[in-house]
Amino acid sequence: MANHVIHISEAEATSNFSALLARVRVGAEIVIESGKLPVAVIHSPVPPRRSISECIALLPEDSTATIDADFAKDA
């Protein structure tokens, strides 16, 4: 989820794209518009999600980690 949504024109987006990406890197979402119509949205990628079995497979062999009965309740 973006911290801040910025609406800009196509011309503004092309004039300084590196500055646009700098804003995205710090959490902004950029909506590029033609007139009042959105043309594109630029935002940070969603981090990949791992299954519990993938997480367990990443543990070192000597790990003492356990999954308790209330594990699914953790948020």
PyMOL commands that set and color helices and strands:
alter all, ss='L'
color gray80, all
select helices_A, chain A and resi 10-15+17-25+52-58+71-73
alter helices_A, ss='H'
color red, helices_A
select strands_A, chain A and resi 4-9+28-34+37-42
alter strands_A, ss='S'
color yellow, strands_A
deselect
rebuild
show_as cartoon
